[in-house]
Amino acid sequence: MKYNYPLLNAEMPGREDVIKLTPNPASKELFKRLEQKNVETWLDRYEAQQPQCGFGLRGLCCRNCQWGPCRIGPKASKGICGKDLNLMVMGNLVRALAAGLAAHGRHAHEVYMTIIAVAKGKADYPLLGEEKIWELAEKFGIETKDKALDQTAKEVAEYLLEDLGRMTAEPMYMLEAYAPKERKEVWQKLGVLPRSGSYEVMETLHMTTLGGCSDWTALASQELRMALAYCYSTLYGSSMATEMLFGIPQPKVTEVNYGILKEDHVNILLHGHSPMMAEKVLEKINSPETQQQVKDYGAKGIVVGGMCCTGDELLCRHGIPSVTNIMGQELAIGTGAVDAVVVDMQCVIPGLKTAADCFGTEVITTCDSNRIPGAKHIPFDPEDCETLEEDAMRVVQLALEAFKRRDRSHIYIPQERSRAMGGWSYEAVVNGFGGLDKIAQYLKDGTIKGIATVVGCNNPKVPYEYNHVTIVKKLIESGILVTTTGCCSHALLNAGLCAPEAAEQAGGGLKDVCQELDIPPVLAVGGCVDNARSLRLFIDLADEAGKLIKDMPFIFIGPEPGNEKTVGQGVTFLAHGVSNLVGFPAPIPVPLPKAKDGIQSNDEMDRGSNDVADFFAGDGLYEKVGARVYTEPYPKLAAQTVRMHIKRKRLGLGWK
């Protein structure tokens, strides 16, 4: 059955719809298997929540103080404090963005502090991204003559830390270095240039507390300001700092999906968002000492797989097979073959441990911010890492011991595998196509119609991974190149769309150029912080073409918005002039058409309206930054909306 929500002009899938429509056959098998074994997953908990609160779904409730909770509806047009629909909805949105910025900020802080620990000799990591270290030092104006690489890296990291925590009204180093001149002028005029990630989180929570800002348009400006802090203090910073440590990814082919797990091997999944500890664990797994222990324990080897963004990072740099995303983590456990899941930070749901207890899987947490009751905790702290080597080896030892006591009767591994090519850093994309000038020419002459970055989480309100895969298939058929990150990328990797062979499914000139260059039509560029790579590509292509980024045939797509971090991703691209398409309706009241007063015929309808929806989808935001938000929950219609957007941009540029 489907769950209908007329107030959203949308429907949500029931269990049967999810299993029927999810594009990964392995996921179908595992959903059924876990149901038969009476192991609870998110799908059971999702159905138990139906019907979901119509007020909450539309962002019309507030619990930012102890006077409420309050909700806006026919009975009450304002909250107890006087907050109206516009103020409530915008306040909820900007608070969600603050939470997302805080999450990515915590990630960024760990990477920056790790670089400093390496430079001080406290952490044993090689600085493999020498090229990136010198690039950033030059961009920031750091004197490098006669200076060692590690000392230069430390100074760069200290600049990045300042962007994360500055409390004074001074320019952000990363924004000044990489943002387009035209955009900086726009932001200056709008008064939305940020100070730092930390300051803007503080200011946002201050503005939205009881008795704070009562002007929803001021909150809308703060959302843009927050998005810029989010972009340049965490996305650009985290992505490039990780490249300083572990090198700039280059394309590499591997196999992905649940079928990479092996019954006669120790199976370890590395999960989360910050690969600092995962990289060290991987080092220990590959050590001769561990390889000998594997034989002693009776295993034929170790299989390492990735989940979520840590998985994306390991795929990019090492070709480590990825398995699944945030809503597949219980399914991976359900194979009965996973001996240990090593988690760092973010997107590790509480249900993971519940499922792990059913199959004897060891869950090992490595970040003090992401504790799980009952899990083994071996924390990584770059400011206190004297025992890092021993801790990483202890993680591996726990996985080996879990293999030894594994109940083989519970093992069921769907044999689905797909070839995939990961490692598409900004530099790799540019070089793979023969240079920025070549990509710009492909766009101008219509060989490539446009570029869409399709990203984001999963959401139980739509069939699992169906929207991701369906939209992208339609886009590449239309000759639109796709970049992807995060949970979305796992769906596309497992569907085979990130392999060079997927060029067969592309249309027109995109098919020809991908086949000629042996490049996939869908480029997996990394974890969610690596959206900075797609944004940088958009910025530099616009510059190469001699056009403004807002006029280019680009779009950001979030088919299944879920985590609070996705709000910041979308608004980041909006602030740069790149329109968004959001899948399931965001927490903004949907304008619903209704018959005009005094008119009985359906031929004349009042489309319905509210200020916040009009701001994002109409002229309000567009007049400020040159971009708007489209909302379409049905993926085939969403793809058509994107095609029309790309076509309008091409017509506006006079490109055929």
C-alpha positions as CSV (number, residue, x, y, z in Angstrom):
1,M,0.0,0.0,0.0
2,K,1.0,3.6,-0.4
3,Y,0.5,6.4,2.2
4,N,-1.1,9.4,0.6
5,Y,-0.4,12.9,1.9
6,P,-2.6,15.4,-0.1
7,L,-1.2,18.4,1.8
8,L,2.2,17.6,0.3
9,N,0.7,16.7,-3.1
10,A,2.8,13.5,-2.7
11,E,2.7,9.9,-1.5
12,M,5.0,7.7,0.4
13,P,5.7,4.0,-0.4
14,G,4.6,1.1,1.8
15,R,6.8,-2.0,2.3
16,E,5.6,-3.7,-0.9
17,D,6.5,-0.6,-2.9
18,V,9.9,-0.3,-1.4
19,I,10.8,-3.9,-2.2
20,K,9.3,-3.8,-5.6
21,L,11.0,-0.5,-6.7
22,T,14.4,-0.5,-5.1
23,P,16.8,-1.0,-8.0
24,N,19.4,-3.2,-6.2
25,P,18.4,-6.9,-6.3
26,A,20.6,-7.6,-3.3
27,S,18.6,-5.1,-1.3
28,K,15.4,-6.8,-2.2
29,E,16.7,-10.1,-1.0
30,L,18.0,-8.8,2.2
31,F,14.8,-6.9,3.1
32,K,12.9,-10.2,2.7
33,R,15.5,-12.2,4.6
34,L,15.5,-9.8,7.6
35,E,11.7,-9.8,7.7
36,Q,11.7,-13.6,7.8
37,K,14.3,-13.6,10.6
38,N,12.3,-11.0,12.5
39,V,15.2,-8.6,12.6
40,E,13.9,-5.0,12.8
41,T,15.1,-2.5,10.2
42,W,14.3,1.2,9.4
43,L,11.5,-0.1,7.1
44,D,9.6,-1.6,10.1
45,R,10.2,1.6,12.1
46,Y,9.1,3.7,9.2
47,E,5.8,1.9,8.8
48,A,5.2,2.0,12.6
49,Q,5.4,5.9,12.3
50,Q,2.6,6.1,9.7
51,P,0.7,8.3,9.4
52,Q,3.4,10.9,10.0
53,C,2.6,14.3,11.5
54,G,1.3,16.6,8.7
55,F,2.4,19.7,10.7
56,G,5.9,18.5,11.1
57,L,6.2,17.3,7.5
58,R,5.4,20.9,6.3
59,G,7.7,22.6,8.9
60,L,4.7,24.1,10.7
61,C,5.7,23.2,14.2
62,C,8.2,24.7,16.6
63,R,9.8,23.5,19.8
64,N,12.6,26.0,20.1
65,C,11.5,27.0,23.6
66,Q,9.6,25.7,26.5
67,W,6.4,27.7,25.8
68,G,5.4,25.2,23.1
69,P,5.5,23.0,21.1
70,C,3.4,25.1,18.8
71,R,2.0,24.4,15.4
72,I,0.5,26.5,12.6
73,G,-2.9,25.5,11.2
74,P,-6.5,26.4,10.7
75,K,-7.0,26.7,14.5
76,A,-3.9,28.9,15.1
77,S,-2.2,31.1,12.6
78,K,0.6,32.0,15.1
79,G,2.6,30.3,17.8
80,I,2.3,31.4,21.5
81,C,5.2,34.0,21.0
82,G,3.5,35.4,17.9
83,K,5.7,33.5,15.4
84,D,3.8,33.1,12.1
85,L,4.2,30.5,9.3
86,N,7.1,32.3,7.5
87,L,9.1,32.8,10.6
88,M,8.5,29.2,11.9
89,V,9.4,27.5,8.6
90,M,12.5,29.7,7.9
91,G,13.7,29.3,11.5
92,N,13.4,25.5,11.2
93,L,15.3,25.5,7.9
94,V,18.2,27.7,9.1
95,R,18.5,25.7,12.3
96,A,18.8,22.5,10.3
97,L,21.5,24.2,8.2
98,A,23.3,25.1,11.5
99,A,23.2,21.5,12.6
100,G,24.6,20.4,9.2
101,L,27.4,23.0,9.4
102,A,28.2,21.8,13.0
103,A,28.5,18.2,11.7
104,H,30.8,19.0,8.8
105,G,32.7,21.4,11.0
106,R,33.4,18.6,13.5
107,H,34.7,16.5,10.5
108,A,36.8,19.4,9.3
109,H,38.3,20.0,12.8
110,E,39.4,16.4,13.0
111,V,41.2,16.6,9.6
112,Y,42.9,19.9,10.4
113,M,44.1,18.8,13.8
114,T,45.4,15.5,12.3
115,I,47.6,17.5,9.9
116,I,49.0,19.5,12.8
117,A,49.6,16.3,14.8
118,V,51.5,14.9,11.8
119,A,53.6,18.1,11.5
120,K,54.4,17.9,15.2
121,G,55.5,14.3,14.9
122,K,52.6,13.0,17.1
123,A,50.8,11.0,14.4
124,D,52.4,8.8,11.9
125,Y,50.6,9.6,8.6
126,P,52.5,10.4,5.4
127,L,51.7,13.8,3.8
128,L,50.9,12.4,0.3
129,G,49.2,15.5,-1.1
130,E,52.3,17.6,-1.6
131,E,50.8,19.3,-4.7
132,K,47.7,20.3,-2.7
133,I,49.8,21.6,0.2
134,W,51.8,24.0,-2.0
135,E,48.7,25.0,-3.9
136,L,46.9,26.1,-0.7
137,A,50.0,27.8,0.7
138,E,50.3,29.9,-2.5
139,K,46.5,30.7,-2.4
140,F,46.8,31.8,1.2
141,G,49.9,33.9,0.7
142,I,52.0,31.8,3.0
143,E,55.8,32.2,2.6
144,T,57.3,28.8,1.6
145,K,60.9,29.6,0.7
146,D,63.3,27.2,2.5
147,K,60.3,25.8,4.4
148,A,59.8,22.1,5.0
149,L,56.7,20.4,3.6
150,D,55.4,19.4,7.1
151,Q,55.8,22.9,8.5
152,T,54.0,24.4,5.4
153,A,51.2,21.9,5.9
154,K,50.9,22.9,9.6
155,E,50.6,26.6,8.6
156,V,47.9,25.8,6.0
157,A,46.0,23.8,8.6
158,E,46.1,26.7,11.0
159,Y,44.6,29.0,8.4
160,L,41.9,26.5,7.8
161,L,41.2,26.3,11.6
162,E,40.9,30.1,11.6
163,D,38.2,29.9,8.9
164,L,36.4,27.4,11.1
165,G,36.5,29.4,14.3
166,R,37.2,33.1,13.6
167,M,35.1,35.5,15.7
168,T,36.0,38.8,14.1
169,A,34.7,40.3,10.8
170,E,37.6,39.4,8.5
171,P,37.6,37.7,5.2
172,M,37.7,33.9,5.1
173,Y,40.9,32.6,3.5
174,M,39.3,29.8,1.5
175,L,36.4,31.9,0.3
176,E,38.8,34.6,-0.9
177,A,41.0,32.1,-2.6
178,Y,38.4,30.0,-4.5
179,A,35.1,31.9,-4.8
180,P,34.4,33.7,-8.1
181,K,35.0,37.4,-8.1
182,E,31.4,38.1,-9.5
183,R,29.9,36.0,-6.7
184,K,31.9,37.8,-4.0
185,E,30.5,41.1,-5.3
186,V,27.0,39.7,-5.2
187,W,27.5,38.4,-1.6
188,Q,29.0,41.7,-0.5
189,K,26.0,43.6,-1.9
190,L,23.6,41.2,-0.1
191,G,25.6,41.5,3.1
192,V,26.0,37.8,3.5
193,L,29.8,37.3,3.7
194,P,30.4,35.0,6.7
195,R,33.0,35.2,9.4
196,S,33.6,31.5,10.1
197,G,31.7,28.3,10.5
198,S,31.6,28.5,14.3
199,Y,30.5,32.2,14.4
200,E,27.6,31.6,12.0
201,V,26.3,28.6,13.9
202,M,26.3,30.7,17.1
203,E,24.6,33.6,15.3
204,T,21.9,31.3,13.8
205,L,21.0,29.7,17.1
206,H,21.0,33.2,18.7
207,M,18.7,34.6,16.0
208,T,16.2,31.7,16.3
209,T,16.0,31.4,20.1
210,L,12.9,32.7,21.9
211,G,12.6,36.5,21.5
212,G,15.3,36.6,18.8
213,C,14.9,37.7,15.2
214,S,11.3,38.2,14.1
215,D,12.0,39.0,10.4
216,W,11.9,35.8,8.3
217,T,13.7,37.6,5.4
218,A,16.7,38.3,7.8
219,L,16.7,34.6,8.6
220,A,16.8,33.9,4.8
221,S,19.9,36.1,4.5
222,Q,21.4,34.3,7.4
223,E,20.8,31.0,5.6
224,L,22.8,32.3,2.6
225,R,25.6,33.5,5.0
226,M,25.5,30.1,6.8
227,A,25.7,28.3,3.5
228,L,28.9,30.2,2.5
229,A,30.5,29.4,5.8
230,Y,29.4,25.8,5.4
231,C,31.0,25.7,1.9
232,Y,34.3,27.4,2.5
233,S,35.1,26.4,6.2
234,T,34.0,22.8,5.9
235,L,33.4,21.4,2.4
236,Y,36.4,23.0,0.6
237,G,38.4,22.8,3.8
238,S,37.7,19.2,4.6
239,S,38.1,18.0,1.1
240,M,41.3,19.7,0.4
241,A,42.8,19.0,3.8
242,T,42.1,15.3,3.3
243,E,43.9,15.6,-0.1
244,M,46.9,17.1,1.8
245,L,47.1,14.0,4.0
246,F,46.2,11.2,1.7
247,G,46.8,12.5,-1.8
248,I,44.6,13.6,-4.7
249,P,42.4,10.7,-5.9
250,Q,42.8,9.3,-9.4
251,P,40.4,7.1,-11.3
252,K,40.5,3.4,-10.5
253,V,38.2,0.5,-11.3
254,T,36.8,-2.0,-8.7
255,E,33.7,-4.1,-7.9
256,V,31.0,-2.9,-5.5
257,N,27.8,-4.1,-3.9
258,Y,27.0,-6.7,-1.2
259,G,28.5,-9.5,-3.3
260,I,32.0,-8.4,-2.5
261,L,31.7,-10.0,0.9
262,K,33.1,-13.5,1.2
263,E,32.0,-16.3,3.5
264,D,35.5,-17.7,4.1
265,H,37.1,-14.3,4.7
266,V,37.2,-11.9,7.6
267,N,34.7,-9.1,6.5
268,I,35.3,-5.6,7.9
269,L,33.2,-2.6,6.9
270,L,34.5,0.9,7.5
271,H,31.7,3.3,8.0
272,G,31.1,7.0,8.7
273,H,32.5,10.3,7.3
274,S,36.0,11.0,8.5
275,P,38.6,8.5,7.2
276,M,41.4,9.4,9.7
277,M,41.1,6.2,11.8
278,A,39.9,4.1,8.8
279,E,43.2,4.9,6.9
280,K,45.2,3.7,9.9
281,V,43.1,0.6,10.3
282,L,43.6,-0.2,6.6
283,E,47.3,0.1,7.1
284,K,47.3,-2.4,9.9
285,I,45.0,-4.8,7.9
286,N,47.6,-4.9,5.2
287,S,50.5,-5.5,7.5
288,P,52.4,-8.8,7.4
289,E,51.6,-9.4,11.1
290,T,47.8,-9.2,10.4
291,Q,48.1,-11.3,7.3
292,Q,49.7,-14.1,9.3
293,Q,47.1,-13.8,12.0
294,V,44.4,-14.2,9.4
295,K,45.8,-17.6,8.4
296,D,46.1,-18.6,12.0
297,Y,42.4,-17.9,12.5
298,G,41.5,-20.1,9.6
299,A,40.4,-17.4,7.2
300,K,41.5,-17.1,3.5
301,G,42.0,-13.4,3.8
302,I,40.3,-10.1,4.8
303,V,37.7,-8.3,2.8
304,V,37.4,-4.6,3.5
305,G,34.3,-2.8,2.3
306,G,33.1,0.8,2.7
307,M,29.8,2.3,3.8
308,C,28.7,5.9,3.5
309,C,31.3,8.7,3.0
310,T,34.2,6.9,4.7
311,G,33.5,4.2,2.1
312,D,33.5,6.8,-0.7
313,E,36.9,8.2,0.5
314,L,38.4,4.7,0.6
315,L,37.0,3.9,-2.9
316,C,38.5,7.1,-4.3
317,R,42.0,6.6,-2.9
318,H,42.5,2.8,-2.7
319,G,39.8,1.2,-4.8
320,I,38.3,-0.3,-1.7
321,P,34.9,-1.7,-2.7
322,S,31.9,0.2,-1.4
323,V,28.9,-1.7,-0.2
324,T,26.0,0.6,0.7
325,N,24.7,3.8,2.3
326,I,22.9,5.0,5.4
327,M,19.7,3.1,4.7
328,G,21.6,-0.1,3.7
329,Q,23.7,-0.5,6.8
330,E,21.2,-2.9,8.5
331,L,21.0,-4.9,5.3
332,A,24.8,-5.3,5.2
333,I,24.7,-6.7,8.7
334,G,21.8,-8.9,7.6
335,T,24.2,-10.9,5.4
336,G,25.4,-12.5,8.6
337,A,28.9,-12.3,7.1
338,V,30.1,-9.0,8.5
339,D,32.5,-9.6,11.4
340,A,33.1,-6.0,12.4
341,V,31.8,-2.5,11.5
342,V,34.3,0.2,12.4
343,V,32.5,3.5,12.6
344,D,33.8,7.0,13.0
345,M,31.3,9.9,12.8
346,Q,27.8,10.7,11.5
347,C,25.1,8.6,9.7
348,V,25.6,5.6,12.0
349,I,22.0,4.9,13.0
350,P,21.1,3.4,16.4
351,G,19.4,0.5,14.6
352,L,22.9,-0.6,13.4
353,K,23.7,-2.0,16.8
354,T,20.3,-3.7,17.2
355,A,20.8,-5.6,13.9
356,A,24.5,-6.3,14.8
357,D,23.4,-8.0,18.0
358,C,21.3,-10.4,16.0
359,F,24.2,-11.6,14.0
360,G,27.2,-11.4,16.3
361,T,28.8,-8.5,14.4
362,E,31.3,-6.4,16.4
363,V,30.6,-2.7,16.3
364,I,33.6,-0.6,17.1
365,T,33.2,3.2,17.6
366,T,36.2,5.4,17.1
367,C,34.9,9.0,17.7
368,D,33.8,10.4,21.1
369,S,31.0,12.3,19.3
370,N,29.4,9.0,18.0
371,R,29.1,6.7,21.0
372,I,26.8,3.6,20.8
373,P,25.7,1.7,24.0
374,G,27.2,-1.8,24.0
375,A,29.8,-1.1,21.3
376,K,33.5,-1.4,21.8
377,H,34.9,2.2,22.0
378,I,38.5,2.8,20.8
379,P,38.6,6.6,20.2
380,F,40.8,8.5,17.8
381,D,41.7,12.0,18.9
382,P,44.3,13.9,16.9
383,E,45.2,15.9,19.9
384,D,45.9,12.8,22.0
385,C,47.1,10.2,19.6
386,E,50.1,8.6,21.4
387,T,48.4,5.1,21.3
388,L,47.1,5.4,17.7
389,E,49.2,2.5,16.3
390,E,48.2,0.2,19.1
391,D,44.5,1.3,18.9
392,A,44.3,0.6,15.2
393,M,45.8,-2.9,15.7
394,R,43.3,-3.5,18.5
395,V,40.4,-2.7,16.1
396,V,41.7,-5.3,13.6
397,Q,42.2,-7.8,16.4
398,L,38.5,-7.5,17.5
399,A,37.4,-8.2,13.9
400,L,39.6,-11.3,13.7
401,E,38.1,-12.6,17.0
402,A,34.6,-11.9,15.7
403,F,35.4,-14.0,12.7
404,K,36.5,-16.9,14.9
405,R,33.1,-17.0,16.8
406,R,30.9,-16.2,13.7
407,D,27.8,-18.4,13.4
408,R,28.1,-19.7,9.9
409,S,24.4,-20.8,9.8
410,H,23.3,-17.1,9.5
411,I,25.3,-16.3,6.4
412,Y,23.5,-15.2,3.3
413,I,25.4,-13.1,0.8
414,P,23.5,-11.9,-2.3
415,Q,25.9,-12.3,-5.2
416,E,25.2,-8.9,-6.8
417,R,28.4,-7.1,-7.9
418,S,28.9,-4.2,-10.3
419,R,32.0,-2.8,-11.9
420,A,32.6,0.8,-10.8
421,M,35.2,3.6,-11.4
422,G,35.8,5.9,-8.5
423,G,38.5,8.5,-7.8
424,W,37.1,11.4,-9.7
425,S,38.8,14.3,-8.0
426,Y,38.5,17.8,-9.5
427,E,41.9,17.3,-11.1
428,A,41.0,13.9,-12.4
429,V,37.8,15.1,-14.1
430,V,39.7,18.0,-15.8
431,N,42.5,15.7,-16.9
432,G,40.2,12.9,-17.9
433,F,38.3,15.1,-20.4
434,G,41.5,16.7,-21.7
435,G,41.3,20.1,-19.9
436,L,38.8,22.7,-18.8
437,D,38.8,24.1,-22.3
438,K,37.8,20.8,-23.8
439,I,34.9,20.3,-21.3
440,A,33.7,23.9,-22.0
441,Q,33.8,23.3,-25.7
442,Y,31.7,20.1,-25.2
443,L,29.1,22.2,-23.4
444,K,29.1,24.9,-26.0
445,D,28.7,22.6,-29.0
446,G,26.1,20.4,-27.3
447,T,28.2,17.3,-27.1
448,I,27.4,17.5,-23.4
449,K,24.1,19.2,-22.8
450,G,24.8,20.2,-19.2
451,I,26.1,18.9,-15.9
452,A,24.0,17.8,-12.9
453,T,25.4,17.0,-9.6
454,V,23.1,14.4,-8.0
455,V,23.8,13.9,-4.3
456,G,22.5,13.5,-0.8
457,C,21.0,11.0,1.6
458,N,18.3,8.4,1.4
459,N,14.8,9.0,2.7
460,P,12.2,6.4,3.6
461,K,9.5,8.6,2.1
462,V,10.5,7.4,-1.3
463,P,11.3,3.8,-2.6
464,Y,14.8,2.9,-1.5
465,E,17.3,4.3,-4.1
466,Y,14.7,4.3,-6.8
467,N,14.7,8.1,-7.3
468,H,18.5,8.3,-7.4
469,V,18.8,5.7,-10.1
470,T,15.7,6.6,-12.1
471,I,16.6,10.3,-12.4
472,V,20.2,9.7,-13.3
473,K,19.3,7.1,-16.0
474,K,17.0,9.7,-17.6
475,L,19.6,12.4,-17.4
476,I,22.4,10.6,-19.0
477,E,20.0,9.4,-21.7
478,S,19.5,13.1,-22.5
479,G,23.2,13.7,-22.8
480,I,23.6,15.3,-19.3
481,L,26.9,14.5,-17.5
482,V,26.4,13.6,-13.8
483,T,28.7,13.9,-10.8
484,T,27.7,12.3,-7.6
485,T,28.7,12.0,-3.9
486,G,27.7,10.5,-0.6
487,C,24.8,8.1,-0.1
488,C,23.5,8.8,-3.6
489,S,26.7,7.7,-5.1
490,H,26.4,4.2,-3.5
491,A,23.0,3.7,-5.3
492,L,24.5,4.7,-8.6
493,L,27.7,2.7,-8.1
494,N,25.7,-0.4,-7.3
495,A,23.5,0.2,-10.3
496,G,26.5,0.1,-12.6
497,L,26.1,3.7,-13.7
498,C,29.6,4.7,-12.6
499,A,31.4,2.2,-14.8
500,P,32.8,3.1,-18.3
501,E,30.4,0.5,-19.8
502,A,27.5,2.7,-18.6
503,A,28.3,5.0,-21.6
504,E,26.1,2.6,-23.6
505,Q,23.1,4.0,-21.6
506,A,24.0,7.6,-22.4
507,G,22.6,9.6,-25.2
508,G,24.0,11.7,-28.1
509,G,27.4,13.2,-27.8
510,L,27.8,12.2,-24.2
511,K,27.8,8.6,-25.2
512,D,30.4,9.2,-27.9
513,V,32.9,11.2,-25.8
514,C,32.6,8.8,-22.8
515,Q,33.3,5.8,-25.0
516,E,36.1,7.5,-26.7
517,L,37.8,8.5,-23.4
518,D,36.7,5.3,-21.5
519,I,35.0,7.5,-18.9
520,P,31.6,6.8,-17.2
521,P,28.7,9.2,-17.7
522,V,28.3,9.3,-13.9
523,L,31.4,10.4,-12.0
524,A,31.7,9.4,-8.4
525,V,33.7,12.3,-6.9
526,G,33.8,11.2,-3.3
527,G,32.1,11.8,0.1
528,C,29.6,14.5,0.8
529,V,32.3,17.1,1.7
530,D,33.7,16.5,-1.8
531,N,30.7,18.3,-3.3
532,A,33.4,21.0,-3.2
533,R,34.9,19.3,-6.2
534,S,31.7,19.5,-8.3
535,L,31.2,23.2,-7.2
536,R,34.8,24.0,-8.1
537,L,34.3,22.4,-11.5
538,F,31.2,24.5,-12.1
539,I,33.0,27.7,-11.1
540,D,36.0,27.1,-13.3
541,L,34.0,25.9,-16.3
542,A,31.9,29.1,-16.2
543,D,35.1,31.1,-16.1
544,E,36.6,29.1,-19.0
545,A,33.5,29.7,-21.0
546,G,33.5,33.4,-20.2
547,K,30.0,33.2,-18.6
548,L,28.5,33.7,-15.2
549,I,27.9,30.6,-13.2
550,K,24.2,31.4,-12.8
551,D,23.8,31.3,-16.6
552,M,25.5,28.0,-17.2
553,P,23.6,24.7,-17.8
554,F,24.2,23.3,-14.4
555,I,21.9,22.1,-11.6
556,F,22.2,20.5,-8.1
557,I,19.8,17.6,-7.4
558,G,18.9,16.1,-4.1
559,P,16.4,13.3,-4.9
560,E,16.1,11.9,-1.4
561,P,16.8,14.7,1.2
562,G,17.4,13.2,4.6
563,N,20.1,14.5,6.8
564,E,20.3,18.1,8.0
565,K,23.6,18.4,6.2
566,T,21.8,18.2,2.9
567,V,20.2,21.6,3.5
568,G,23.6,23.2,3.5
569,Q,24.7,21.3,0.4
570,G,21.7,22.7,-1.6
571,V,21.9,26.2,-0.3
572,T,25.7,26.3,-1.0
573,F,25.0,25.7,-4.7
574,L,22.1,28.2,-4.6
575,A,24.3,30.9,-3.2
576,H,26.7,30.3,-6.2
577,G,23.9,30.7,-8.7
578,V,23.2,27.0,-9.3
579,S,19.5,26.1,-9.1
580,N,18.3,23.1,-7.0
581,L,15.9,20.3,-7.6
582,V,14.7,18.6,-4.4
583,G,12.9,15.2,-4.5
584,F,10.4,14.7,-1.7
585,P,9.0,18.0,-0.6
586,A,11.3,19.8,1.9
587,P,9.8,21.1,5.1
588,I,8.2,24.1,3.3
589,P,4.4,24.2,3.0
590,V,3.5,23.2,-0.5
591,P,1.2,25.6,-2.4
592,L,-1.8,23.6,-3.4
593,P,-4.1,24.7,-6.3
594,K,-7.7,25.3,-5.4
595,A,-10.8,26.7,-7.1
596,K,-10.9,30.5,-7.2
597,D,-13.5,32.1,-5.1
598,G,-17.0,32.1,-6.7
599,I,-15.8,29.8,-9.6
600,Q,-17.0,26.2,-9.7
601,S,-15.1,25.1,-12.8
602,N,-11.7,23.5,-12.4
603,D,-10.5,25.4,-15.5
604,E,-9.6,28.4,-13.4
605,M,-7.6,27.6,-10.3
606,D,-5.8,29.7,-7.7
607,R,-2.4,28.0,-7.4
608,G,-2.1,28.7,-3.7
609,S,0.8,30.5,-2.2
610,N,2.9,31.2,0.8
611,D,5.8,33.6,1.2
612,V,8.6,31.1,1.9
613,A,7.7,28.8,-1.0
614,D,7.5,31.8,-3.3
615,F,10.9,33.0,-2.0
616,F,12.7,29.8,-2.9
617,A,10.7,28.8,-6.0
618,G,9.7,32.2,-7.3
619,D,11.5,35.4,-7.8
620,G,12.7,36.2,-4.3
621,L,15.8,34.1,-4.1
622,Y,16.3,34.3,-7.9
623,E,16.6,38.1,-7.8
624,K,19.3,37.8,-5.1
625,V,21.5,35.0,-6.4
626,G,20.1,34.0,-9.8
627,A,18.9,30.5,-8.8
628,R,15.7,28.9,-7.5
629,V,14.4,25.6,-6.0
630,Y,12.3,23.1,-7.9
631,T,10.5,20.4,-6.0
632,E,9.3,17.2,-7.7
633,P,8.9,13.9,-5.8
634,Y,8.3,11.8,-8.8
635,P,11.7,10.9,-10.5
636,K,10.6,10.8,-14.1
637,L,8.9,14.2,-13.8
638,A,12.0,15.4,-11.9
639,A,14.2,14.4,-14.8
640,Q,11.9,16.2,-17.2
641,T,12.1,19.3,-15.0
642,V,15.9,19.2,-15.1
643,R,16.0,18.7,-18.9
644,M,13.8,21.8,-19.3
645,H,16.0,23.8,-16.9
646,I,19.2,22.8,-18.9
647,K,17.5,23.6,-22.2
648,R,16.4,27.1,-21.0
649,K,20.0,27.8,-19.8
650,R,21.4,26.7,-23.2
651,L,18.9,28.9,-25.0
652,G,19.8,31.8,-22.8
653,L,23.4,31.4,-23.8
654,G,22.6,31.0,-27.5
655,W,24.1,27.5,-27.4
656,K,22.5,25.0,-29.7
